[in-house]
Amino acid sequence: MRTVDLIQRKRDGEELSQPEIAFLVEGYNSGEIPDYQMSAFLMAVYFKGMTDHEVSALAECMLNSGEHVDLSAIPGLKVDKHSTGGVGDKTSLVAAPLAAAAGVVVPMISGRALGHTGGTLDKLESIPGFRTNLSIDEFKDQLGRLNLAFIGQTPQVAPADGKLYSLRDATATVESIPLIATSIMSKKLAAGIDALVLDVKVGSGAFMKRQVDARRLAQMMVGIGRRMDKRVQALITDMNQPLGYAIGNALEVMEVSQTLQNVGPVDLTRLSLELAARMIYLGKLTATLEEAREVAQARLLDGSGYRKMKEVIEAQGGNPQVLDRFELLPNATGAREIIAPRAGYVTAIDAEDIGRASSIIGAGRDTKEDNVDPAVGVVLEVKVGQKVDAGGVLCRLYYTSEEHVEDAAQQVEDAFRIASQPADERELILEVVSS
């Protein structure tokens, strides 16, 4: 078969077979198919989409392009959790230790910040000494001892996805729903999991701006899992305002500590508990989801989730004292208050604007090569629905260099909407999609 013929058929909206998709993935991964031809194929997918069969075939081919992590020697079902990316979204660092404390084996293969969205690895690496580059043997050993370990994607896991992701980034095809779904699922399934809980974000601070697109992405990922005999559930959750109050790596670790001690923000606590409950349920530790919710709540209230996070920090080279003594974390040298121009009710906080402001002062990255400043970020003082006085503090910017503070401050000011009447309350969890 010829690459140009497959590009033409996808351009014309035809369905490709599993062998044809395998030919493209294997050819590109080996270097036989050049960037310019694969770029044309990705753009054809962007405009014409993929069928369920094509999506499953692409995910399976990328999964099989590298090693599969074998966790079968560790007793119990292995359940991971993945978020499609948001602002202030640190639920992995709350839900995973709660689920692990309940007895779920949680192999967390996490990502880094890109653009206005945060990354779990960057948050963890703001803890001095914390290692995310565990070998596969270290990863397995820690899972066997503690039920939980955090690592980044290794070059051996789904390498075709790594190559395709870089090309998508350079060809404006990142937003393609089939390509997002296959990228996420190939990495997750290569990690040896039995089940997966997905948090699909929708709104101004998410990659998916419309709920119909978020639903389509969730259904596609759940379908891939079902066809590969994995139990998958997806929550579609609101990302129109940041989750919690803290945005920025060390700042978010502080908020994780507060949340695991049951004194965190209401929205972050609620979503983390629901994600943990679904991990517990899919791990078959309870007969019903309602029982799983009770177990997750109990692990929060008895402090075992908090202690589990400390154990993991210590096992991966960090200082567990950071969860008690925030001065041990990187701290900003400067702060700037953003003031309410008038009295009224906060009716919107644009999460993307807040994420971009945080990124401008160093909390995020525009390319994978950019360095991140772990100390900087934004801490909200109000959330949507709250009343503010003229001159009241809306949020604070924390920075270590004054170079971009003015730009960031302007971006943050533009994020807040204040009106004379409160807006209708928006649900945090909008839908559930399950197999």
C-alpha positions in Angstrom: 0.0 0.0 0.0 1.0 3.6 -0.6 1.0 6.4 2.0 -0.4 9.0 -0.5 -3.4 6.7 -1.2 -4.3 6.5 2.5 -4.0 10.2 2.9 -6.3 10.7 -0.1 -8.9 8.3 1.2 -8.9 9.9 4.7 -9.1 13.4 3.0 -12.2 12.1 1.2 -13.8 10.9 4.5 -13.3 7.2 3.9 -12.7 4.7 6.8 -9.2 3.1 6.9 -8.8 -0.5 8.0 -6.7 -1.6 11.0 -3.8 -2.9 8.7 -3.8 0.5 6.9 -3.6 2.5 10.1 -0.9 0.1 11.4 1.0 0.7 8.2 0.9 4.5 8.8 1.9 4.3 12.5 4.7 1.8 12.1 6.0 3.6 9.0 6.1 6.9 10.8 7.6 5.5 13.9 10.4 3.8 12.0 11.1 6.9 9.9 10.0 5.4 6.6 7.1 7.8 6.3 8.3 11.5 6.4 6.9 14.3 8.5 5.2 16.0 5.5 3.1 13.0 4.7 2.1 12.3 8.3 1.3 16.0 8.7 -1.1 15.7 5.7 -2.7 12.7 7.3 -3.2 14.4 10.6 -4.8 17.4 8.9 -7.1 15.1 7.0 -8.1 13.5 10.4 -8.6 17.0 11.9 -11.1 17.9 9.2 -12.8 14.5 8.5 -12.6 12.8 11.9 -12.3 9.1 12.6 -14.8 6.3 13.1 -14.9 4.3 16.3 -13.1 1.4 14.6 -10.3 3.8 13.3 -9.9 5.4 16.7 -9.5 2.0 18.5 -7.1 0.8 15.8 -5.0 4.0 16.1 -4.9 3.7 19.9 -3.9 0.1 19.7 -1.1 0.7 17.2 0.4 3.5 19.3 0.1 1.3 22.4 1.9 -1.5 20.6 4.7 0.8 19.3 6.6 0.4 22.6 6.7 -1.6 25.8 3.8 -2.6 28.0 4.3 -2.1 31.7 3.5 -5.5 33.3 1.9 -4.9 36.8 0.4 -8.4 37.0 2.7 -9.4 39.9 1.1 -6.7 42.1 -2.1 -8.0 43.7 -5.3 -6.0 43.1 -6.8 -4.1 40.2 -4.8 -1.2 38.9 -6.8 2.0 38.5 -5.4 5.3 37.1 -7.0 8.8 36.9 -6.5 11.3 34.1 -7.6 14.9 33.6 -7.7 16.5 30.1 -6.1 19.7 31.7 -7.4 22.7 33.5 -6.4 25.7 35.7 -5.8 25.0 39.3 -6.6 21.3 38.8 -4.7 19.4 41.4 -7.2 16.6 41.9 -4.7 13.9 41.1 -2.7 14.8 44.2 -5.8 14.5 46.3 -7.8 11.7 44.7 -4.9 9.3 44.1 -3.7 9.2 47.8 -7.3 8.8 49.0 -7.9 5.9 46.6 -4.5 4.3 47.5 -5.2 4.6 51.2 -8.5 2.7 50.5 -6.5 -0.1 48.9 -6.6 0.7 45.2 -3.3 0.2 43.3 -2.8 3.6 41.5 -0.1 3.7 38.8 0.0 7.4 38.0 1.8 8.2 34.8 1.4 12.0 34.7 2.2 14.9 32.3 3.6 18.4 32.4 2.1 21.9 32.0 1.7 23.2 28.5 0.1 26.5 27.6 -2.4 27.8 30.3 -3.0 24.3 31.9 -1.0 22.9 34.8 0.9 19.6 35.0 1.0 17.1 37.8 4.7 16.4 37.4 5.6 20.1 37.7 3.5 20.4 40.9 5.3 17.4 42.4 8.7 18.6 41.3 8.2 21.8 43.2 8.7 19.6 46.3 12.5 19.8 46.9 14.1 16.4 46.0 11.0 14.8 44.6 11.9 12.4 41.8 9.5 11.7 39.0 12.0 9.8 36.8 11.7 6.5 38.6 12.8 3.4 36.6 10.0 0.9 35.8 11.4 -1.5 38.5 11.3 1.3 41.1 7.8 2.2 40.0 6.6 -1.4 40.4 8.4 -1.8 43.8 6.8 1.4 45.2 3.3 0.4 43.9 3.7 -3.0 45.6 4.7 -1.3 48.9 2.5 1.9 48.9 -0.2 1.3 46.3 0.8 4.7 44.7 3.6 6.0 42.6 3.9 9.1 40.3 6.1 9.0 37.1 6.3 10.7 33.8 5.9 9.0 30.4 9.0 7.0 29.6 10.5 7.0 26.0 9.7 3.2 25.9 5.9 3.7 26.5 3.9 4.4 23.4 6.8 6.1 21.5 4.7 6.6 18.4 2.4 8.8 20.4 5.4 11.0 21.5 6.4 11.5 17.8 2.8 12.2 16.7 2.2 14.6 19.6 5.2 16.7 18.6 4.0 16.8 15.0 0.5 17.7 16.1 1.9 20.6 18.1 3.7 21.9 15.0 0.8 21.4 12.6 -2.1 22.9 14.5 -3.9 19.6 14.9 -3.6 19.3 18.7 -7.4 20.0 19.1 -8.5 17.0 17.0 -10.8 15.0 19.3 -9.9 11.6 17.8 -6.1 12.4 18.1 -6.6 13.6 21.7 -8.5 10.4 22.6 -6.0 8.0 21.1 -3.0 9.9 22.6 -4.4 9.7 26.1 -5.7 6.1 25.9 -2.5 4.7 24.3 -0.4 6.0 27.1 -2.8 4.9 29.8 -3.3 1.4 28.5 0.4 0.9 28.0 0.8 1.4 31.8 -0.8 -1.9 32.7 -4.0 -0.5 34.1 -7.3 -2.5 34.6 -9.5 0.6 34.9 -9.4 4.3 34.3 -11.3 7.4 35.7 -11.3 10.4 33.3 -11.9 14.0 34.2 -12.9 15.7 31.0 -12.8 19.5 31.5 -15.0 21.9 29.6 -15.1 25.7 29.6 -12.9 28.7 29.2 -9.9 27.1 31.0 -10.1 23.8 29.1 -9.1 22.6 25.7 -12.7 21.7 25.1 -14.7 24.9 25.1 -18.1 23.3 24.3 -19.9 20.6 26.3 -20.9 18.8 23.1 -17.1 18.4 22.2 -16.2 17.3 25.8 -19.0 14.7 25.6 -17.7 13.4 22.3 -14.2 13.1 23.7 -15.4 11.3 26.8 -17.5 8.9 24.8 -14.6 8.2 22.4 -12.1 7.4 25.3 -14.7 5.3 27.1 -15.4 3.4 23.9 -11.7 2.7 23.3 -11.4 1.3 26.8 -14.5 -0.8 26.4 -13.2 -2.4 23.2 -9.9 -3.2 25.0 -11.8 -4.8 27.9 -11.0 -2.0 30.4 -13.5 -0.4 32.7 -13.6 3.3 32.1 -15.7 6.1 33.5 -15.6 9.8 32.6 -16.8 12.9 34.4 -17.4 16.0 32.4 -16.6 18.9 34.8 -16.7 22.7 34.7 -13.5 24.6 34.0 -15.0 28.1 33.5 -13.3 29.3 36.7 -10.2 27.8 38.3 -10.5 24.8 40.5 -9.8 25.7 44.1 -8.0 29.0 44.9 -4.4 28.3 44.1 -2.9 28.3 40.6 0.9 27.6 40.4 3.0 24.6 41.3 4.2 25.1 45.0 1.0 27.1 45.7 -1.1 24.1 44.6 0.9 21.7 46.7 0.0 23.8 49.7 -3.7 23.6 48.8 -3.4 19.9 48.3 -2.1 19.6 51.9 -5.0 21.6 53.2 -7.5 19.6 51.2 -6.1 16.2 52.4 -6.5 17.6 55.9 -10.2 18.4 55.1 -9.7 22.2 55.2 -9.4 22.8 51.5 -11.8 24.5 49.0 -15.2 23.1 48.7 -15.1 22.6 44.9 -11.7 20.9 45.0 -12.7 18.6 47.9 -16.0 17.6 46.3 -14.5 16.7 42.9 -11.5 14.9 44.4 -13.8 12.8 46.6 -16.0 11.9 43.6 -13.0 10.9 41.5 -11.5 8.9 44.4 -14.8 7.1 44.9 -15.0 6.1 41.3 -11.4 4.8 41.4 -12.4 2.7 44.5 -15.5 1.4 42.8 -13.7 0.5 39.6 -11.1 -1.2 41.7 -13.9 -3.5 43.0 -13.2 -2.6 46.7 -16.9 -1.9 47.2 -20.1 -3.3 45.6 -21.7 0.1 44.9 -20.6 3.6 44.1 -22.4 4.9 47.1 -20.3 2.7 49.4 -17.2 3.9 47.6 -18.1 7.5 48.3 -18.4 6.6 52.0 -14.9 5.0 51.9 -13.3 8.0 50.2 -14.9 10.3 52.7 -13.6 8.1 55.6 -10.1 8.1 54.2 -10.2 11.9 54.1 -11.6 12.3 57.6 -9.2 9.8 59.3 -6.2 11.4 57.7 -5.0 8.3 55.9 -5.0 10.0 52.5 -2.8 12.7 54.0 -0.4 10.2 55.5 -0.3 8.3 52.2 0.8 11.4 50.3 3.6 11.9 52.9 4.8 8.3 52.4 4.9 8.8 48.7 6.8 12.1 48.9 9.4 10.4 51.2 9.6 7.3 49.0 10.3 9.5 45.9 13.1 11.5 47.5 11.1 14.5 48.7 10.7 16.0 52.2 7.3 15.0 53.6 7.5 17.9 56.0 6.5 20.2 53.2 2.9 19.3 53.8 3.2 20.8 57.3 5.7 23.5 56.8 5.0 25.5 53.7 8.2 27.5 54.1 10.1 24.4 53.0 8.5 24.8 49.5 9.7 27.4 47.0 8.2 30.7 48.0 7.8 33.9 45.8 9.7 37.0 46.7 7.0 39.5 45.6 3.2 39.8 45.7 0.8 42.1 43.9 -2.9 42.6 44.9 -5.6 42.9 42.2 -8.3 45.1 43.5 -12.1 45.1 42.7 -12.9 48.3 40.7 -16.5 48.4 42.1 -18.8 46.6 44.5 -21.0 43.8 43.4 -21.1 40.0 42.8 -18.4 38.0 41.0 -20.3 36.5 38.1 -17.3 35.1 36.2 -13.6 34.4 36.6 -12.1 33.4 33.2 -10.0 30.4 33.9 -7.9 30.7 30.7 -7.0 34.3 31.6 -5.9 33.3 35.1 -3.9 30.3 33.7 -2.2 32.6 31.1 -1.4 35.2 33.7 0.2 32.5 35.9 2.1 31.2 32.9 3.4 34.7 32.0 5.1 35.1 35.4 6.7 31.6 35.0 4.3 29.0 36.4 3.7 27.4 33.0 5.4 26.8 29.7 4.6 27.6 26.0 6.9 24.8 24.7 8.0 21.6 26.3 11.6 23.0 26.6 10.6 26.0 28.7 11.6 26.1 32.4 9.0 26.5 35.1 9.3 28.7 38.2 7.8 26.5 41.0 7.2 29.4 43.4 5.0 31.7 41.3 1.3 31.8 40.6 -2.0 33.3 41.5 -4.1 32.8 44.6 -7.8 33.8 44.3 -9.5 35.6 47.3 -13.0 35.2 45.9 -14.9 32.7 43.7 -17.9 33.1 41.4 -21.0 34.0 43.4 -19.3 35.9 46.2 -19.9 39.5 47.0 -17.0 42.0 46.9 -16.6 45.6 48.0 -15.0 48.3 45.9 -11.3 48.2 46.7 -11.6 44.6 48.0 -8.8 42.1 47.0 -9.9 39.8 44.1 -6.6 37.8 44.0 -2.9 38.1 44.6 -0.1 37.5 42.1 3.1 35.9 43.5 6.3 36.4 41.5 10.1 36.2 41.7 10.8 38.6 38.8 9.0 41.9 38.1 9.7 41.6 34.3 6.2 40.4 33.3 4.1 41.4 36.3 2.3 44.3 34.6 1.2 42.1 31.7 0.0 39.3 34.1 -1.8 41.8 36.3 -3.7 43.2 33.2 -4.6 39.6 32.2 -5.9 38.8 35.7 -8.0 42.1 35.9 -9.6 41.1 32.6 -10.6 37.7 34.0 -13.0 39.0 36.6 -16.6 40.0 35.9 -18.5 41.9 38.6 -22.2 42.7 38.3 -25.0 44.1 40.6 -26.8 40.7 40.7 -25.3 37.2 41.3 -25.1 34.8 38.4 -27.0 31.5 38.3 -25.0 28.8 40.1 -23.2 26.4 37.7 -22.8 22.7 38.4 -19.3 21.4 38.9 -19.9 17.9 37.6 -22.0 18.3 34.4 -22.3 14.7 33.1 -21.1 11.1 33.6 -20.1 8.9 30.7 -19.4 5.2 31.4 -19.2 2.0 29.5 
